[in-house]
Each structure stands twice: as C-alpha cells, then as structure tokens.
C-alpha cells in the first residue's frame, strides 16, 4: 500500500514548509558545510521569485557562504569546495543576482581550480562531485576566463 504524503498539499504551501524546515534546521546547526549552504542558496534563489520576502535570507546565506570559504580550509570539489562556490557565484551572476564586480575573485579561483586538475587526473578522479567532470562544468560556466578557449 502506497501512502501519498503530498496529497492535497498546494505547491506554495509545500515550498513554504521546505523553507521553514531549512530555516529551523539552519538555526540549530550553525556548522553547515559549504555544500549545504550552496544547496540552500540555490533553493532560495528560485523560491524568492515566488516569495520575495525570502530574498533577504538569500543574501544573508550568500554572505555566510563566502565567509565560510574564507574562514575554513576547503577542497577543490564541485560538491562543497571552492569549485562549487565559484560555480554558484557564476550562476548567480548569470541570473543578475550578483554583480560582475562581485565575482572578480573568480579569476583567482580559476587558477587554483585549473592547477588542481592535474592532481585529479593523476589520482583518476573523474566524477562529478569531486573530480574532473565537476571542474569541467565550472569552466563551462566561465567562458570568459583566460584559462578557457573554445574552438569551433
């Protein structure tokens, strides 16, 4: 027997419930890892279009995400590392939620991420979250980077 827990719940109420649960969880778990913050910011990005009152939460979380990166040592992965943070900032810039001036630091990240590619290749790390594929996705979002040249 299958029970449909979502039966009768309207999408707006469901999204509000997700937001409320994440907010409570966050307040009780200060030490969120970077990947949780990135996911929460992506959720807030889309949800703020339906509920503009959460836009303040979005910017507060983005600031905490950047502070987290500056205060703690991060790996180079797409999943919770500096590649993920860079991808997030570039994505937010493409949505006009972050200004070009705010992502100038990505030039430094480009070099760091590029240097880590060799290590991933030597260690045969090709996966999406922690390896070459994730970093490839990052550079696909950064076509203006000096390190990326697309050939036709």
Residue frames relative to the residue before (quaternion, step in Angstrom):
aa qw qx qy qz dx dy dz
X 1.0000 0.0000 0.0000 0.0000 0.00 0.00 0.00
X 0.2155 -0.7764 0.5841 0.0985 3.57 -0.87 1.01
X 0.1836 -0.7633 0.6116 0.0979 3.54 -0.96 0.92
X 0.2387 -0.7661 0.5819 0.1325 3.57 -0.77 1.02
X 0.2544 -0.8096 0.5156 0.1178 3.54 -0.22 1.35
X 0.6953 0.4827 -0.2696 0.4593 3.57 1.17 -0.53
X 0.4006 0.7330 -0.4711 0.2834 3.58 1.26 -0.07
X 0.8369 0.1933 -0.1665 0.4842 3.53 -0.82 1.03
X 0.5905 0.5552 -0.3868 0.4398 3.61 1.22 -0.08
X 0.3658 -0.7291 0.5385 0.2112 3.55 -0.80 1.02
X 0.6261 -0.5813 0.3633 0.3718 3.61 -1.04 0.75
X 0.6501 0.5150 -0.3384 0.4445 3.62 0.91 -0.78
X 0.6554 0.4988 -0.3114 0.4740 3.57 0.99 -0.81
X 0.6284 0.5332 -0.3276 0.4620 3.57 1.04 -0.77
X 0.6762 0.4867 -0.2892 0.4713 3.58 0.89 -0.94
X 0.6309 0.5129 -0.3337 0.4770 3.59 1.02 -0.75
X 0.6397 0.5220 -0.3210 0.4640 3.58 1.01 -0.81
X 0.6318 0.5138 -0.3306 0.4769 3.61 0.97 -0.81
X 0.6552 0.5115 -0.3102 0.4614 3.57 0.89 -0.93
X 0.6709 0.5037 -0.3032 0.4519 3.58 0.85 -0.95
X 0.6620 0.5057 -0.3038 0.4622 3.59 0.95 -0.89
X 0.6586 0.4975 -0.3117 0.4707 3.58 0.94 -0.83
X 0.6376 0.5329 -0.3281 0.4492 3.57 0.98 -0.82
X 0.6649 0.4865 -0.2954 0.4838 3.58 0.93 -0.91
X 0.6433 0.5212 -0.3247 0.4573 3.57 0.91 -0.90
X 0.6599 0.5174 -0.3105 0.4476 3.56 0.90 -0.91
X 0.6705 0.5073 -0.3106 0.4435 3.58 0.86 -0.91
X 0.7143 0.4286 -0.2501 0.4934 3.60 1.13 -0.60
X 0.7511 0.2935 -0.1661 0.5676 3.60 1.26 -0.22
X 0.1677 -0.8424 0.5071 0.0715 3.53 0.40 1.27
X 0.7299 0.4479 -0.2401 0.4572 3.60 0.95 -0.83
X 0.0756 0.7904 -0.5969 0.1149 3.58 0.67 1.05
X 0.4144 -0.6758 0.5350 0.2922 3.54 -1.01 0.68
X 0.6955 -0.4953 0.3257 0.4061 3.53 -1.25 0.40
X 0.6490 0.5251 -0.3416 0.4318 3.62 0.95 -0.74
X 0.6246 0.5113 -0.3502 0.4753 3.63 1.06 -0.61
X 0.6444 0.5203 -0.3207 0.4596 3.56 0.96 -0.84
X 0.6474 0.5155 -0.3217 0.4600 3.59 0.92 -0.89
X 0.6613 0.5035 -0.3057 0.4644 3.59 0.92 -0.86
X 0.6502 0.5119 -0.3083 0.4691 3.56 0.98 -0.86
X 0.6442 0.5119 -0.3187 0.4706 3.59 0.98 -0.81
X 0.6405 0.5096 -0.3322 0.4688 3.60 0.96 -0.77
X 0.6268 0.5194 -0.3307 0.4775 3.58 1.03 -0.78
X 0.6843 0.4910 -0.2877 0.4559 3.59 0.85 -0.99
X 0.5783 0.5917 -0.3680 0.4243 3.58 1.10 -0.69
X 0.7337 0.4038 -0.2282 0.4966 3.56 0.83 -0.99
X 0.6712 0.5154 -0.3079 0.4348 3.56 0.91 -0.89
X 0.6164 0.5665 -0.3562 0.4151 3.61 1.05 -0.65
X 0.5633 0.5760 -0.3934 0.4429 3.61 1.21 -0.31
X 0.7062 0.4207 -0.2459 0.5136 3.58 1.12 -0.69
X 0.7898 0.1402 -0.0384 0.5959 3.54 1.11 -0.74
X 0.2279 -0.8335 0.4885 0.1209 3.61 0.17 1.27
X 0.5514 0.6272 -0.4036 0.3737 3.61 1.16 -0.36
X 0.6659 0.4999 -0.3180 0.4534 3.63 1.15 -0.37
X 0.4141 0.7229 -0.4702 0.2914 3.59 1.26 -0.02
X 0.6085 0.5429 -0.3499 0.4610 3.59 1.07 -0.64
X 0.6160 0.5326 -0.3330 0.4753 3.59 1.07 -0.77
X 0.6200 0.5686 -0.3286 0.4293 3.55 1.01 -0.89
X 0.7186 0.4402 -0.2597 0.4716 3.59 0.75 -1.04
X 0.6208 0.5315 -0.3444 0.4620 3.60 1.06 -0.68
X 0.6705 0.4888 -0.2953 0.4736 3.59 0.97 -0.86
X 0.6206 0.5361 -0.3435 0.4576 3.58 1.02 -0.74
X 0.6483 0.5099 -0.3141 0.4703 3.57 0.96 -0.84
X 0.6531 0.5043 -0.3104 0.4719 3.59 0.98 -0.84
X 0.6196 0.5482 -0.3331 0.4523 3.56 1.07 -0.77
X 0.6752 0.4750 -0.2872 0.4858 3.57 0.91 -0.90
X 0.6297 0.5233 -0.3297 0.4701 3.60 1.01 -0.79
X 0.6201 0.5491 -0.3310 0.4521 3.58 0.99 -0.87
X 0.6638 0.5074 -0.2957 0.4632 3.56 0.92 -0.93
X 0.6916 0.4843 -0.2815 0.4559 3.59 0.93 -0.87
X 0.7270 0.4562 -0.2433 0.4519 3.60 1.04 -0.73
X 0.7866 0.2868 -0.1347 0.5300 3.59 1.04 -0.69
X 0.5189 -0.6133 0.4910 0.3369 3.51 -1.18 0.57
X 0.0941 -0.7979 0.5949 0.0233 3.57 -0.87 0.99
X 0.4570 -0.6443 0.5239 0.3186 3.52 -1.21 0.45
X 0.5996 -0.5932 0.4111 0.3458 3.57 -1.27 -0.13
X 0.4223 0.7505 -0.4345 0.2639 3.58 1.23 0.22
X 0.5639 -0.5518 0.4915 0.3688 3.52 -1.36 0.31
X 0.7078 0.4329 -0.2280 0.5095 3.57 1.13 -0.75
X 0.8657 -0.0856 0.0080 0.4931 3.54 0.08 1.30
X 0.6440 0.4971 -0.3364 0.4743 3.58 1.24 0.16
X 0.7613 -0.3787 0.2493 0.4636 3.54 -1.26 -0.20
X 0.5751 0.5608 -0.3937 0.4470 3.60 1.13 -0.46
X 0.6524 0.5131 -0.3062 0.4662 3.59 1.01 -0.79
X 0.6450 0.5053 -0.3181 0.4769 3.55 0.99 -0.82
X 0.6539 0.5096 -0.3105 0.4650 3.59 0.95 -0.85
X 0.6360 0.5209 -0.3237 0.4684 3.58 0.98 -0.87
X 0.6458 0.5300 -0.3139 0.4511 3.57 0.95 -0.94
X 0.6798 0.4885 -0.3006 0.4571 3.59 0.82 -0.95
X 0.6524 0.4995 -0.3180 0.4730 3.58 0.98 -0.80
X 0.6307 0.5292 -0.3228 0.4670 3.59 1.01 -0.82
X 0.6765 0.4866 -0.2916 0.4696 3.59 0.88 -0.94
X 0.6170 0.5305 -0.3360 0.4742 3.57 1.10 -0.66
X 0.6570 0.5079 -0.3144 0.4600 3.60 0.97 -0.79
X 0.6848 0.4408 -0.2622 0.5176 3.58 1.25 -0.50
X 0.4604 -0.7118 0.4102 0.3362 3.59 1.36 0.16
X 0.4537 0.6745 -0.4567 0.3614 3.57 1.13 0.66
X 0.7343 0.2047 -0.1452 0.6308 3.54 1.33 -0.28
X 0.4263 -0.7297 0.4819 0.2314 3.56 -0.86 0.99
X 0.6676 -0.5031 0.3736 0.4020 3.56 -1.24 0.46
X 0.6349 0.5429 -0.3294 0.4401 3.59 0.98 -0.82
X 0.6645 0.5314 -0.2964 0.4338 3.57 1.08 -0.74
X 0.7446 0.3898 -0.2350 0.4882 3.60 1.14 -0.39
X 0.3022 0.7679 -0.5094 0.2441 3.57 1.21 0.38
X 0.5984 0.5830 -0.3574 0.4175 3.59 1.12 -0.60
X 0.5237 0.6434 -0.4182 0.3698 3.60 1.20 -0.29
X 0.5393 0.6066 -0.4127 0.4134 3.60 1.15 -0.44
X 0.6531 0.4865 -0.3084 0.4915 3.60 1.01 -0.79
X 0.6468 0.5154 -0.3213 0.4613 3.58 0.97 -0.83
X 0.5798 0.5904 -0.3753 0.4176 3.58 1.00 -0.77
X 0.6902 0.4857 -0.2796 0.4578 3.57 0.83 -0.99
X 0.6615 0.5053 -0.3103 0.4590 3.59 0.93 -0.89
X 0.6725 0.4867 -0.2932 0.4743 3.56 0.92 -0.92
X 0.6282 0.5415 -0.3303 0.4506 3.58 0.97 -0.84
X 0.6637 0.5036 -0.3030 0.4626 3.59 0.93 -0.88
X 0.6572 0.5201 -0.3180 0.4432 3.60 1.06 -0.66
X 0.5055 0.6669 -0.4235 0.3469 3.61 1.19 -0.35
X 0.6443 0.5383 -0.3253 0.4350 3.58 0.95 -0.83
X 0.6385 0.5194 -0.3181 0.4705 3.57 1.02 -0.84
X 0.6514 0.5105 -0.3173 0.4630 3.59 0.95 -0.86
X 0.6559 0.5085 -0.3172 0.4589 3.55 0.95 -0.83
X 0.6540 0.5066 -0.3125 0.4669 3.61 0.96 -0.83
X 0.7348 0.4020 -0.2179 0.5010 3.59 1.03 -0.81
X 0.3994 -0.7411 0.4462 0.3036 3.58 1.33 0.15
X 0.3407 0.7037 -0.5316 0.3257 3.55 0.85 1.07
X 0.0533 0.8386 -0.5352 0.0865 3.55 -0.13 1.30
X 0.5072 0.7116 -0.4022 0.2732 3.60 1.20 -0.31
X 0.6981 -0.5010 0.3513 0.3717 3.52 -1.38 0.34
X 0.7553 0.4369 -0.2387 0.4262 3.58 0.68 -1.04
X 0.8410 0.1984 -0.0528 0.5006 3.58 0.85 -0.95
X 0.7581 0.4223 -0.2004 0.4548 3.59 1.18 -0.16
X 0.8538 -0.2243 0.1563 0.4430 3.48 -1.33 -0.50
X 0.6318 0.5420 -0.3540 0.4264 3.61 0.95 -0.75
X 0.6553 0.5079 -0.3122 0.4639 3.60 0.92 -0.84
X 0.6735 0.4761 -0.2946 0.4826 3.56 0.98 -0.81
X 0.5931 0.5481 -0.3588 0.4681 3.56 1.14 -0.58
X 0.6414 0.5117 -0.3197 0.4738 3.59 1.00 -0.80
X 0.6040 0.5464 -0.3523 0.4610 3.57 1.05 -0.74
X 0.7210 0.4435 -0.2653 0.4615 3.59 0.74 -1.01
X 0.5823 0.5539 -0.3811 0.4570 3.61 1.15 -0.43
X 0.6571 0.4787 -0.3004 0.4988 3.59 1.16 -0.55
X 0.7231 0.4134 -0.2172 0.5090 3.58 1.28 -0.34
X 0.0572 0.8533 -0.5175 0.0280 3.63 0.76 0.93
X 0.6587 0.5029 -0.3200 0.4591 3.62 1.16 -0.39
X 0.4430 0.6948 -0.4565 0.3355 3.59 1.26 -0.03
X 0.5365 -0.6287 0.4617 0.3222 3.55 -1.07 0.74
X 0.6605 0.5245 -0.3036 0.4433 3.58 1.20 -0.48
X 0.6972 0.4388 -0.2585 0.5046 3.58 1.26 -0.22
X 0.0429 0.7679 -0.6369 0.0534 3.53 -0.86 1.03
X 0.1749 -0.7798 0.5948 0.0869 3.55 -0.68 1.10
X 0.2157 -0.7735 0.5852 0.1131 3.54 -0.92 0.95
X 0.2930 -0.7561 0.5527 0.1922 3.54 -1.08 0.69
